[in-house]
Amino acid sequence: MKVTVYLMRDHEALRSLFAQYQKNSTRTGKDKKTLLGEIQREIAVHSQMEAEIFYPALQNSASIRGAELVEAAVADHDAVDRLLEELQRSHGNERAAEAKMSELIQEVMAHMEREEDEMFDEARKTFSEFRLEELGLEMEERRRILTQRAA
């Protein structure tokens, strides 16, 4: 599977988790905590795969635009990491946690849209079909390893 398709599938999984979280805003604290844990794990695995495989490939390609897009994406990841830390610290304060979660969802959604609209297009222009497939296979293997570690 091409890396762009693979990452798009990951994005859809995150969108689904966010929709579940927002739809079930009346869930009990335990249910929300479980769903939040799933969201955090998915973000962590996805971010690590991108940072280890996709971003370096685009950064080290001949594409100047790709390097700029990677720089912006890394800044997005840093912002998401800060929000996740703040969300952890807000544990016990329901109102603060909901506000941070809303901010996190907005930040991640905006990041995914930028990747899909700009970065994936640049990757398609920069890499051969074979390389896109190769990167996708690397991502699949890395996910297997990361999810085994997290279990």
Helices and strands as residue ranges (DSSP letters): H 3-23, H 29-49, I 50-54, H 55-59, H 64-89, H 94-114, I 115-119, H 120-126, H 129-150
